[in-house]
Amino acid sequence: MIVKKYETGGDPPESVASAVEKVMEDRKCSYGEALEAVRLEKPELFAAYMNRATEARAERVEHFTFAGHDGVRTYDAVGNDMRIFSPYAGLASGYRVEGLVGPDVMPVVPVPAIAGTAPLIGQGDYARLYPIARPPATAANAVQFSVASLMYYCSGFALSYPIPNEVEIGTDKGFRLGESVTRFETSLLLAAKEKEVFGFVGSATNVSTVFSVASAWGSGGDPIGTLEAAIRHVSNVSGARPDTVIFGRSAYQYFSANSSALYKLGGLATVDREGQVLRVSKVRVAEATYNAAPQGATPTYTPFFDDAIFVGVAGQGDFSPKWGATASWRPGGNEANRFYAEIIPRKSSHMNFLEIGGWEASMVMDKNLAVTIRGINSSQAGGI
């Protein structure tokens, strides 16, 4: 290794780069191994390097104003700069549309990178028993598990709407219009994500089993018994008891009017009562519909989830054993929010475009942790 001398004499001050180069030369190791050696053997040098890197990123942040409110322009997202507007990002991420239940089926899980692998510990390892007693002066029993991994790539999605400069200049009016646009765009994004989630639910290859009913619930049958049979199936196949039941729109109409179901529910059909009887923590009804007609045509409203029921393990917003999850990557400056809000100026058109979007990947993690029941109002031979 050749080291140039300063004109004032002596060697240049040591840096992480020169330290890594020297370790690679002396130990004949890879760059990664050398960097790890420098981190462990020269912690002060490595810490100073990381601090300088953090300060350098902080210097690449600017502030801007939209409709009288402050936003942050960051250069830390997708190799480009974004004008993150936190007031609208927070509004979008907290906004809910009645009847949309996608996150109850596939919980949103924040991930640190736009692409990567999610470490998965299987349900079998979670259910294994270990001796837990620790006598004095002995080490605790070590647990073991197999770690699988699930590849993900968070694809970008977004919608935008133009806000004329003349409106934005009228500070309060511009901000209020932006709030309305944020809710409108977020509603459309959530509807698209809902359709994506129930596309997974509706595929027979994505669940353990697809059941049908022996007797149509509109005229008879035993809905509670059918649901309990589905819950037992998941528990027997996977070792985990389902915590979530999602009714499709018409499926719940038949269920809630069924005399056998009403008798077992004590005469009152509510999601809270159904959760108590079925012993699950979440019962939801996918009531929402989407308009399948093009703009200008007579609206045609279609349910996202209709004559079917999902029974499975949904869990919380992490990668613990569950049927599925939605990995969500958030760029720098927007880590706390599922959706980003970006103000994109276009001087040539005298407008600012308000863009709401995000980066996500919905995926099935373990198909054995869910089943679906279809054809609720159709008697089928061999049904349950």
NUTIZA-672174 format. One record per residue (C-alpha): z, y, x; residue in three letters; residue number from 1. Coordinates in Angstrom, 3 decimals, always signed. Layout:
N
((Z, Y, X), ALA, NUM)
...
This chain:
384
((+0.000, +0.000, +0.000), MET, 1)
((-0.996, +3.407, +1.390), ILE, 2)
((+1.472, +6.241, +0.751), VAL, 3)
((+0.311, +9.794, +1.442), LYS, 4)
((+2.764, +12.133, +3.182), LYS, 5)
((+3.544, +15.553, +1.740), TYR, 6)
((+2.533, +18.498, +3.890), GLU, 7)
((+6.216, +19.369, +4.175), THR, 8)
((+6.826, +15.885, +5.634), GLY, 9)
((+8.434, +12.730, +4.212), GLY, 10)
((+7.462, +10.381, +1.393), ASP, 11)
((+6.770, +11.568, -2.179), PRO, 12)
((+9.607, +11.020, -4.676), PRO, 13)
((+9.672, +7.518, -6.135), GLU, 14)
((+8.167, +7.062, -9.585), SER, 15)
((+8.046, +4.112, -11.954), VAL, 16)
((+4.369, +3.624, -11.115), ALA, 17)
((+4.984, +3.458, -7.359), SER, 18)
((+8.040, +1.225, -7.858), ALA, 19)
((+6.055, -1.190, -10.012), VAL, 20)
((+3.214, -1.241, -7.483), GLU, 21)
((+5.630, -2.055, -4.667), LYS, 22)
((+7.282, -4.881, -6.626), VAL, 23)
((+3.877, -6.376, -7.468), MET, 24)
((+2.901, -6.277, -3.788), GLU, 25)
((+6.201, -7.641, -2.471), ASP, 26)
((+6.736, -10.384, -5.082), ARG, 27)
((+3.118, -11.241, -5.952), LYS, 28)
((+3.887, -10.959, -9.649), CYS, 29)
((+2.159, -9.527, -12.734), SER, 30)
((+2.415, -5.927, -13.905), TYR, 31)
((+4.611, -6.911, -16.856), GLY, 32)
((+7.022, -8.830, -14.625), GLU, 33)
((+7.172, -5.960, -12.156), ALA, 34)
((+7.841, -3.393, -14.892), LEU, 35)
((+10.678, -5.528, -16.259), GLU, 36)
((+12.124, -5.852, -12.735), ALA, 37)
((+12.074, -2.069, -12.296), VAL, 38)
((+13.762, -1.608, -15.706), ARG, 39)
((+16.580, -3.974, -14.738), LEU, 40)
((+16.997, -3.042, -11.069), GLU, 41)
((+16.435, +0.709, -11.285), LYS, 42)
((+17.741, +1.712, -14.731), PRO, 43)
((+18.196, +5.411, -13.893), GLU, 44)
((+14.592, +5.750, -12.692), LEU, 45)
((+13.300, +3.911, -15.758), PHE, 46)
((+15.472, +5.965, -18.146), ALA, 47)
((+14.199, +9.219, -16.633), ALA, 48)
((+10.625, +7.981, -17.111), TYR, 49)
((+11.249, +7.151, -20.792), MET, 50)
((+12.887, +10.543, -21.383), ASN, 51)
((+9.883, +12.343, -19.910), ARG, 52)
((+7.555, +10.284, -22.145), ALA, 53)
((+9.603, +11.193, -25.227), THR, 54)
((+9.573, +14.886, -24.321), GLU, 55)
((+5.826, +14.764, -23.773), ALA, 56)
((+5.290, +13.334, -27.266), ARG, 57)
((+7.594, +15.948, -28.767), ALA, 58)
((+5.521, +18.696, -27.153), GLU, 59)
((+2.481, +17.458, -29.079), ARG, 60)
((+3.982, +18.382, -32.438), VAL, 61)
((+3.085, +21.614, -34.176), GLU, 62)
((+4.131, +23.166, -37.466), HIS, 63)
((+1.944, +24.485, -40.265), PHE, 64)
((+2.538, +26.004, -43.687), THR, 65)
((+1.060, +24.959, -47.026), PHE, 66)
((+1.796, +26.921, -50.182), ALA, 67)
((+4.799, +28.516, -48.491), GLY, 68)
((+6.348, +25.218, -47.333), HIS, 69)
((+6.571, +23.860, -43.792), ASP, 70)
((+4.746, +20.754, -42.606), GLY, 71)
((+4.448, +18.969, -39.258), VAL, 72)
((+1.235, +18.316, -37.382), ARG, 73)
((+1.655, +15.212, -35.241), THR, 74)
((-0.694, +13.644, -32.693), TYR, 75)
((+1.021, +10.260, -32.788), ASP, 76)
((-0.936, +8.483, -35.504), ALA, 77)
((-3.961, +6.207, -35.168), VAL, 78)
((-5.160, +7.984, -32.039), GLY, 79)
((-5.700, +11.207, -33.942), ASN, 80)
((-3.742, +14.140, -35.320), ASP, 81)
((-2.354, +14.281, -38.851), MET, 82)
((-0.920, +17.173, -40.795), ARG, 83)
((+2.031, +15.344, -42.368), ILE, 84)
((+3.473, +17.220, -45.353), PHE, 85)
((+6.924, +15.732, -45.941), SER, 86)
((+7.671, +17.256, -49.408), PRO, 87)
((+4.699, +15.465, -50.956), TYR, 88)
((+5.151, +12.304, -48.828), ALA, 89)
((+8.710, +11.972, -50.126), GLY, 90)
((+7.582, +12.622, -53.688), LEU, 91)
((+4.839, +9.971, -53.442), ALA, 92)
((+7.106, +7.365, -51.863), SER, 93)
((+9.794, +7.820, -54.525), GLY, 94)
((+7.391, +7.941, -57.465), TYR, 95)
((+7.397, +5.034, -59.940), ARG, 96)
((+5.072, +4.156, -62.805), VAL, 97)
((+6.614, +2.376, -65.786), GLU, 98)
((+5.421, -1.220, -66.101), GLY, 99)
((+4.190, -1.631, -62.500), LEU, 100)
((+6.190, -4.418, -60.841), VAL, 101)
((+4.240, -5.236, -57.658), GLY, 102)
((+7.128, -4.446, -55.253), PRO, 103)
((+9.364, -6.793, -57.291), ASP, 104)
((+6.936, -9.639, -56.515), VAL, 105)
((+5.987, -8.715, -52.930), MET, 106)
((+8.716, -6.454, -51.478), PRO, 107)
((+7.551, -3.692, -49.118), VAL, 108)
((+8.689, -4.355, -45.522), VAL, 109)
((+8.318, -1.576, -42.870), PRO, 110)
((+6.755, -2.836, -39.621), VAL, 111)
((+6.710, -1.119, -36.186), PRO, 112)
((+2.986, -1.475, -35.472), ALA, 113)
((-0.233, -1.322, -37.463), ILE, 114)
((-0.999, -4.919, -36.410), ALA, 115)
((+1.206, -7.688, -35.080), GLY, 116)
((+3.129, -10.819, -35.962), THR, 117)
((+6.088, -11.211, -38.286), ALA, 118)
((+8.683, -13.728, -37.038), PRO, 119)
((+9.523, -16.195, -39.794), LEU, 120)
((+12.569, -18.472, -39.954), ILE, 121)
((+11.881, -21.156, -42.533), GLY, 122)
((+13.958, -21.936, -45.603), GLN, 123)
((+14.870, -25.322, -44.099), GLY, 124)
((+16.615, -23.628, -41.184), ASP, 125)
((+18.433, -21.252, -43.526), TYR, 126)
((+19.737, -24.203, -45.557), ALA, 127)
((+20.965, -26.321, -42.614), ARG, 128)
((+24.730, -26.869, -42.226), LEU, 129)
((+26.547, -26.473, -38.889), TYR, 130)
((+30.139, -27.100, -37.863), PRO, 131)
((+31.724, -23.650, -37.873), ILE, 132)
((+35.241, -24.369, -36.618), ALA, 133)
((+35.983, -22.811, -33.189), ARG, 134)
((+39.179, -24.103, -31.578), PRO, 135)
((+40.952, -21.850, -29.039), PRO, 136)
((+39.250, -21.473, -25.636), ALA, 137)
((+35.984, -23.002, -26.858), THR, 138)
((+32.551, -21.536, -27.431), ALA, 139)
((+31.130, -21.114, -30.908), ALA, 140)
((+28.601, -23.742, -31.957), ASN, 141)
((+25.078, -22.511, -31.242), ALA, 142)
((+22.618, -22.521, -34.137), VAL, 143)
((+18.990, -23.495, -33.706), GLN, 144)
((+15.876, -22.708, -35.650), PHE, 145)
((+12.112, -22.862, -35.401), SER, 146)
((+10.306, -19.539, -35.458), VAL, 147)
((+6.857, -19.404, -36.985), ALA, 148)
((+4.784, -16.247, -36.985), SER, 149)
((+2.525, -14.602, -39.531), LEU, 150)
((-0.272, -12.375, -38.295), MET, 151)
((-0.753, -9.119, -40.178), TYR, 152)
((-3.067, -6.131, -39.981), TYR, 153)
((-2.186, -3.088, -42.072), CYS, 154)
((-5.380, -1.698, -43.577), SER, 155)
((-5.596, +1.979, -44.456), GLY, 156)
((-5.928, +3.179, -48.047), PHE, 157)
((-5.993, +6.725, -49.417), ALA, 158)
((-7.186, +9.123, -52.111), LEU, 159)
((-7.689, +12.879, -51.863), SER, 160)
((-8.066, +15.891, -54.123), TYR, 161)
((-9.317, +19.426, -53.312), PRO, 162)
((-6.975, +22.393, -53.751), ILE, 163)
((-8.876, +25.730, -53.544), PRO, 164)
((-7.542, +28.302, -51.103), ASN, 165)
((-7.248, +30.813, -53.931), GLU, 166)
((-4.749, +28.525, -55.700), VAL, 167)
((-2.856, +27.654, -52.523), GLU, 168)
((-2.390, +31.358, -51.713), ILE, 169)
((-0.476, +31.766, -54.978), GLY, 170)
((+2.422, +29.993, -53.299), THR, 171)
((+4.356, +28.567, -56.249), ASP, 172)
((+1.241, +27.742, -58.264), LYS, 173)
((-0.332, +25.987, -55.283), GLY, 174)
((+2.786, +23.937, -54.582), PHE, 175)
((+3.147, +22.880, -58.231), ARG, 176)
((-0.506, +21.850, -58.403), LEU, 177)
((+0.053, +19.812, -55.240), GLY, 178)
((+3.021, +18.086, -56.881), GLU, 179)
((+0.911, +17.136, -59.898), SER, 180)
((-1.940, +15.933, -57.688), VAL, 181)
((+0.523, +13.878, -55.629), THR, 182)
((+1.799, +12.106, -58.742), ARG, 183)
((-1.761, +11.516, -59.985), PHE, 184)
((-3.020, +10.095, -56.688), GLU, 185)
((+0.125, +7.997, -56.221), THR, 186)
((-0.287, +6.506, -59.708), SER, 187)
((-3.820, +5.423, -58.814), LEU, 188)
((-2.699, +3.991, -55.469), LEU, 189)
((+0.152, +2.048, -57.079), LEU, 190)
((-2.220, +0.677, -59.703), ALA, 191)
((-4.613, -0.535, -56.996), ALA, 192)
((-1.726, -2.171, -55.105), LYS, 193)
((-0.547, -3.803, -58.364), GLU, 194)
((-3.958, -5.386, -58.882), LYS, 195)
((-3.932, -6.611, -55.290), GLU, 196)
((-0.524, -8.277, -55.663), VAL, 197)
((-1.397, -10.041, -58.917), PHE, 198)
((-4.655, -11.175, -57.354), GLY, 199)
((-2.447, -13.266, -55.047), PHE, 200)
((-0.248, -14.441, -57.926), VAL, 201)
((-3.279, -15.492, -59.974), GLY, 202)
((-4.716, -17.784, -57.285), SER, 203)
((-3.667, -21.437, -57.620), ALA, 204)
((-3.852, -21.897, -53.834), THR, 205)
((-1.141, -19.265, -53.285), ASN, 206)
((+1.644, -20.976, -55.273), VAL, 207)
((+3.296, -24.381, -55.188), SER, 208)
((+2.122, -25.424, -58.662), THR, 209)
((+0.407, -23.953, -61.708), VAL, 210)
((+2.046, -25.143, -64.937), PHE, 211)
((+0.793, -24.964, -68.502), SER, 212)
((+2.846, -25.248, -71.690), VAL, 213)
((+2.972, -28.289, -73.950), ALA, 214)
((+3.229, -26.159, -77.090), SER, 215)
((+2.003, -22.616, -77.657), ALA, 216)
((+4.893, -20.172, -77.714), TRP, 217)
((+3.336, -18.170, -80.531), GLY, 218)
((+3.968, -21.027, -82.948), SER, 219)
((+6.653, -23.193, -81.295), GLY, 220)
((+7.545, -24.682, -77.956), GLY, 221)
((+10.656, -24.274, -75.826), ASP, 222)
((+10.182, -21.201, -73.592), PRO, 223)
((+13.673, -21.280, -72.017), ILE, 224)
((+13.349, -25.002, -71.268), GLY, 225)
((+9.902, -24.420, -69.726), THR, 226)
((+11.211, -21.636, -67.493), LEU, 227)
((+14.189, -23.733, -66.422), GLU, 228)
((+11.817, -26.595, -65.531), ALA, 229)
((+9.750, -24.198, -63.384), ALA, 230)
((+12.913, -22.918, -61.664), ILE, 231)
((+14.024, -26.505, -60.937), ARG, 232)
((+10.610, -27.341, -59.488), HIS, 233)
((+10.753, -24.485, -56.957), VAL, 234)
((+14.321, -25.399, -56.048), SER, 235)
((+13.466, -29.096, -55.572), ASN, 236)
((+10.332, -28.402, -53.496), VAL, 237)
((+11.640, -25.593, -51.303), SER, 238)
((+15.427, -25.877, -51.334), GLY, 239)
((+15.717, -22.281, -52.582), ALA, 240)
((+16.477, -21.272, -56.161), ARG, 241)
((+14.130, -18.600, -57.556), PRO, 242)
((+15.632, -15.141, -57.984), ASP, 243)
((+12.722, -13.531, -59.867), THR, 244)
((+10.850, -14.086, -63.128), VAL, 245)
((+7.902, -11.807, -63.939), ILE, 246)
((+6.423, -11.988, -67.445), PHE, 247)
((+2.836, -11.042, -68.120), GLY, 248)
((+2.229, -8.556, -70.922), ARG, 249)
((+1.228, -10.913, -73.753), SER, 250)
((+3.389, -13.740, -72.361), ALA, 251)
((+6.475, -11.622, -73.005), TYR, 252)
((+5.284, -10.726, -76.487), GLN, 253)
((+5.108, -14.431, -77.362), TYR, 254)
((+8.374, -15.217, -75.568), PHE, 255)
((+10.427, -12.445, -77.173), SER, 256)
((+9.258, -13.428, -80.674), ALA, 257)
((+9.758, -17.177, -80.223), ASN, 258)
((+12.516, -18.553, -82.501), SER, 259)
((+13.719, -21.152, -79.971), SER, 260)
((+13.972, -18.518, -77.210), ALA, 261)
((+15.790, -16.076, -79.504), LEU, 262)
((+18.266, -18.774, -80.506), TYR, 263)
((+19.136, -19.559, -76.870), LYS, 264)
((+19.341, -15.840, -76.058), LEU, 265)
((+21.812, -15.237, -78.866), GLY, 266)
((+19.310, -13.414, -81.045), GLY, 267)
((+18.539, -10.598, -78.588), LEU, 268)
((+15.594, -10.606, -76.172), ALA, 269)
((+16.240, -8.180, -73.287), THR, 270)
((+15.495, -8.622, -69.595), VAL, 271)
((+19.210, -8.389, -68.794), ASP, 272)
((+20.090, -11.137, -71.267), ARG, 273)
((+17.217, -13.329, -70.058), GLU, 274)
((+18.404, -12.915, -66.472), GLY, 275)
((+21.888, -14.092, -67.512), GLN, 276)
((+20.589, -17.153, -69.378), VAL, 277)
((+18.129, -18.168, -66.649), LEU, 278)
((+20.605, -17.227, -63.869), ARG, 279)
((+18.130, -15.103, -61.907), VAL, 280)
((+18.783, -11.618, -60.532), SER, 281)
((+15.428, -10.073, -61.504), LYS, 282)
((+13.506, -10.342, -64.760), VAL, 283)
((+10.609, -7.909, -65.137), ARG, 284)
((+7.751, -7.427, -67.579), VAL, 285)
((+4.350, -6.400, -66.203), ALA, 286)
((+3.543, -4.098, -69.095), GLU, 287)
((+1.068, -1.812, -67.310), ALA, 288)
((-2.684, -1.797, -67.909), THR, 289)
((-5.659, -0.309, -66.071), TYR, 290)
((-8.830, +1.299, -67.392), ASN, 291)
((-11.782, -0.931, -66.458), ALA, 292)
((-14.386, +1.512, -67.841), ALA, 293)
((-16.207, +4.069, -65.639), PRO, 294)
((-15.458, +7.778, -65.933), GLN, 295)
((-16.918, +9.290, -69.098), GLY, 296)
((-17.008, +5.981, -70.991), ALA, 297)
((-14.574, +4.883, -73.684), THR, 298)
((-11.424, +3.585, -71.929), PRO, 299)
((-10.978, -0.205, -71.798), THR, 300)
((-7.390, -1.102, -71.040), TYR, 301)
((-6.799, -4.424, -69.273), THR, 302)
((-3.368, -5.838, -68.324), PRO, 303)
((-2.732, -6.521, -64.632), PHE, 304)
((-0.820, -9.676, -65.578), PHE, 305)
((-1.161, -11.002, -69.111), ASP, 306)
((-0.893, -14.569, -70.430), ASP, 307)
((+1.112, -15.910, -67.462), ALA, 308)
((+4.553, -15.926, -65.824), ILE, 309)
((+5.554, -15.811, -62.139), PHE, 310)
((+8.702, -17.695, -61.102), VAL, 311)
((+9.708, -17.478, -57.457), GLY, 312)
((+11.784, -16.195, -54.561), VAL, 313)
((+11.034, -12.501, -53.993), ALA, 314)
((+14.147, -11.466, -52.055), GLY, 315)
((+14.540, -8.036, -50.491), GLN, 316)
((+12.543, -5.798, -48.132), GLY, 317)
((+12.610, -8.003, -45.048), ASP, 318)
((+10.982, -11.153, -43.659), PHE, 319)
((+13.706, -13.584, -44.779), SER, 320)
((+12.341, -16.624, -46.699), PRO, 321)
((+10.361, -15.448, -49.723), LYS, 322)
((+7.080, -16.099, -51.476), TRP, 323)
((+5.311, -12.963, -50.245), GLY, 324)
((+5.718, -9.493, -48.773), ALA, 325)
((+3.786, -6.293, -48.141), THR, 326)
((+3.940, -5.146, -44.520), ALA, 327)
((+3.944, -1.329, -44.390), SER, 328)
((+3.224, +0.680, -41.233), TRP, 329)
((+4.226, +4.357, -41.139), ARG, 330)
((+2.750, +6.774, -38.552), PRO, 331)
((+4.812, +9.098, -36.383), GLY, 332)
((+6.412, +11.855, -38.426), GLY, 333)
((+6.380, +9.760, -41.599), ASN, 334)
((+8.588, +6.781, -40.708), GLU, 335)
((+10.895, +7.242, -43.720), ALA, 336)
((+8.149, +7.147, -46.357), ASN, 337)
((+5.883, +4.369, -47.651), ARG, 338)
((+3.065, +6.845, -48.328), PHE, 339)
((+1.942, +9.762, -46.181), TYR, 340)
((+0.758, +13.101, -47.527), ALA, 341)
((-1.746, +14.949, -45.358), GLU, 342)
((-3.174, +18.441, -45.791), ILE, 343)
((-6.771, +18.450, -44.514), ILE, 344)
((-8.280, +21.947, -44.250), PRO, 345)
((-12.018, +22.378, -44.753), ARG, 346)
((-12.890, +25.960, -43.981), LYS, 347)
((-16.532, +25.566, -44.938), SER, 348)
((-15.599, +24.788, -48.557), SER, 349)
((-12.598, +27.155, -48.759), HIS, 350)
((-10.365, +24.255, -49.757), MET, 351)
((-7.488, +22.145, -48.520), ASN, 352)
((-7.750, +18.467, -49.402), PHE, 353)
((-4.467, +16.783, -50.289), LEU, 354)
((-4.679, +13.167, -49.168), GLU, 355)
((-2.111, +10.519, -50.146), ILE, 356)
((-2.314, +7.120, -48.490), GLY, 357)
((-0.773, +4.494, -46.272), GLY, 358)
((-1.343, +1.385, -44.162), TRP, 359)
((-0.306, -1.979, -45.653), GLU, 360)
((-0.995, -5.714, -45.673), ALA, 361)
((+0.056, -7.882, -48.624), SER, 362)
((+0.477, -11.546, -47.704), MET, 363)
((+1.805, -14.872, -48.975), VAL, 364)
((+4.562, -16.121, -46.654), MET, 365)
((+5.530, -19.469, -48.209), ASP, 366)
((+3.640, -20.705, -51.272), LYS, 367)
((+6.304, -23.354, -51.990), ASN, 368)
((+8.675, -20.571, -53.037), LEU, 369)
((+6.820, -19.759, -56.281), ALA, 370)
((+5.001, -21.235, -59.266), VAL, 371)
((+3.042, -19.741, -62.140), THR, 372)
((+2.945, -20.711, -65.803), ILE, 373)
((-0.370, -19.994, -67.505), ARG, 374)
((-1.776, -20.161, -71.011), GLY, 375)
((+1.490, -19.312, -72.732), ILE, 376)
((-0.085, -19.330, -76.196), ASN, 377)
((-2.305, -22.380, -75.667), SER, 378)
((-0.989, -25.939, -76.175), SER, 379)
((-2.045, -28.136, -73.253), GLN, 380)
((-1.868, -31.891, -72.774), ALA, 381)
((+0.540, -32.641, -69.936), GLY, 382)
((+2.137, -29.199, -70.191), GLY, 383)
((+5.849, -28.571, -69.741), ILE, 384)
